[in-house]
Amino acid sequence: MKILCISGSPRGEHSNTFRLAEEAVAGITTAEPGVSVEYIHLGSLRMEFCTGCGTCHRKLLFCPLKDDIAPVLHSMREAEAIIFASPVYINHVTAQLKALLDRSSPFIHCQMLTGKYGAALSTSGGGPHAMVLDYLKEYLVSCGVQYVGGVSGPISRFNAMKEEAKTLGVDLAKAVKENTAYPDQLSTIEKQREFFKGVISSRKEEWKGEYEYWKEKGWI
Ligand SMILES: Cc1cc2nc3c(=O)[nH]c(=O)nc-3n(C[C@H](O)[C@H](O)[C@H](O)COP(=O)(O)O)c2cc1C
């Protein structure tokens, strides 16, 4: 079982949200001892912002920006489960995490993470941590990922959240192992696929890379 944990905090190993992610991973390894876990700290990477050039739609996932993002997107495609950890920064995910998500738009157009499972963690000083989880859930489901759950809260609840994160890890491992179906999410994924089928068909000359992917999948 391959687990990828992406931390959006700039505080690296000192991040409390990252420490929650480590608790989730502890839950996973208790349930499934042989898992491989990759941690990525976005704060330590060289990252440019998406320029909206559209190259990644024409030539699937190819980005002319030269930085450290391509291997992260590769790891996201390789993992069976993805955990996002982000503190609340001005009512949202951190800029580091948002910059990564902006660079992954073919994942949404082509539901490229279909079949994977996801979870999210967020901490705040007391502000809208649940909103951050909702946002990350929506992102993951848009990519075709089934979302197992999330843990969030003000940092004053850190100790309680550690236990919740561990339980979330156990649930995530179970979902991957048993291939659990979340019918509501599968229905949302199906509806979005219908929507993007129209979009990709109408732009097939322009977004050749994405159109080819859809054809290979037999979705179009
Ligand atoms: C730039 C910045 C913006 C923040 N914005 C918010 C916010 O909007 N609401 C809130 O409740 N806490 C906010 N915080 C507090 C962090 O969410 C909180 O300290 C969090 O637990 C830090 O997580 P970390 O240790 O994983 O980096 C902000 C902190 C920073 C540095």
The ligand as a Tripos MOL2 file, in Angstrom:
@<TRIPOS>MOLECULE
LIG
   31    33     1     0     0
SMALL
NO_CHARGES

@<TRIPOS>ATOM
      1 C1         -0.0060   33.7120    7.5900 C.3       1 LIG1
      2 C2         -0.9060   33.0430    8.5990 C.ar      1 LIG1
      3 C3         -2.2560   33.1250    8.4260 C.ar      1 LIG1
      4 C4         -3.1330   32.5340    9.3530 C.ar      1 LIG1
      5 N1         -4.4660   32.6630    9.1600 N.ar      1 LIG1
      6 C5         -5.3030   32.1280   10.0610 C.ar      1 LIG1
      7 C6         -6.7130   32.2800    9.9010 C.ar      1 LIG1
      8 O1         -7.1960   32.8610    8.9450 O.2       1 LIG1
      9 N2         -7.5210   31.7560   10.8430 N.ar      1 LIG1
     10 C7         -7.0210   31.0870   11.9350 C.ar      1 LIG1
     11 O2         -7.7920   30.6340   12.7570 O.2       1 LIG1
     12 N3         -5.6860   30.9040   12.1020 N.ar      1 LIG1
     13 C8         -4.8210   31.4220   11.1930 C.ar      1 LIG1
     14 N4         -3.4760   31.2330   11.3560 N.ar      1 LIG1
     15 C9         -2.9830   30.3700   12.4400 C.3       1 LIG1
     16 C10        -2.6290   28.9670   11.9560 C.3       1 LIG1
     17 O3         -3.7030   28.3890   11.2160 O.3       1 LIG1
     18 C11        -2.3520   28.0290   13.1240 C.3       1 LIG1
     19 O4         -1.3240   28.5640   13.9180 O.3       1 LIG1
     20 C12        -1.9850   26.6300   12.6570 C.3       1 LIG1
     21 O5         -2.1760   25.7200   13.7000 O.3       1 LIG1
     22 C13        -0.5510   26.5390   12.1640 C.3       1 LIG1
     23 O6         -0.3370   25.2320   11.6730 O.3       1 LIG1
     24 P1          1.1020   24.6060   11.4310 P.3       1 LIG1
     25 O7          1.7620   24.4630   12.7780 O.co2     1 LIG1
     26 O8          0.7770   23.2860   10.8200 O.co2     1 LIG1
     27 O9          1.8780   25.4910   10.5020 O.co2     1 LIG1
     28 C14        -2.5980   31.8220   10.4540 C.ar      1 LIG1
     29 C15        -1.2090   31.7280   10.6090 C.ar      1 LIG1
     30 C16        -0.3620   32.3280    9.6990 C.ar      1 LIG1
     31 C17         1.1410   32.2280    9.8770 C.3       1 LIG1
@<TRIPOS>BOND
     1     1     2 1
     2     2     3 ar
     3     2    30 ar
     4     3     4 ar
     5     4     5 ar
     6     4    28 ar
     7     5     6 ar
     8     6     7 ar
     9     6    13 1
    10     7     8 2
    11     7     9 ar
    12     9    10 ar
    13    10    11 2
    14    10    12 ar
    15    12    13 ar
    16    13    14 ar
    17    14    15 1
    18    14    28 ar
    19    15    16 1
    20    16    17 1
    21    16    18 1
    22    18    19 1
    23    18    20 1
    24    20    21 1
    25    20    22 1
    26    22    23 1
    27    23    24 1
    28    24    25 2
    29    24    26 1
    30    24    27 1
    31    28    29 ar
    32    29    30 ar
    33    30    31 1
@<TRIPOS>SUBSTRUCTURE
     1 LIG1         1 GROUP 0 **** ****
